[in-house]
Amino acid sequence: MQAHEVEAVEEGVDKAACEGVEQAPKRPPEPVMRRPFHPWVVLTAAAILPGAGQVLNRMPRRALIMVFFMLLLGFLTMQLAAPERSFVGRHAGGIFVYAIAVLDAYAVSRYRLECFRQRSCAVAAM
């Protein structure tokens, strides 16, 4: 066989193999990563308003879960605690979840900021 005959046979095979097959869809471009809020901003927002830190971290479902358990445990300890206990003692369950939510929002924000910095440095180095 001549070289041009081999190419014609290969082209025929490629066309025949690809007739019923759809081409793979192109990958969507990677989303642009927005710069996350500074951890101190998230910490301040979380300390002022329960769940606000998680919302700033773009985790609204987590914020609702935290607020739900904060109210639930606060109400539960209020019902079970003795009446002569202080305000903190009567609402200890809710305050505990509140503290966890504040620390969680700060930790997630720190992690996201570091990931953003690492990706920015990697892109700049290329």
Secondary structure, 3 states (H helix, E strand, C coil): CCHHHHHHHHHHHHHHHHCCCCCCCCCCCCCCCCCCCCHHHHHHHHHHCCCHHHHHCCCHHHHHHHHHHHHHHHHHHHHHCCCCCCHHHHCHHHHHHHHHHHHHHHHHHHHHHHHHHHHHHHHHHC
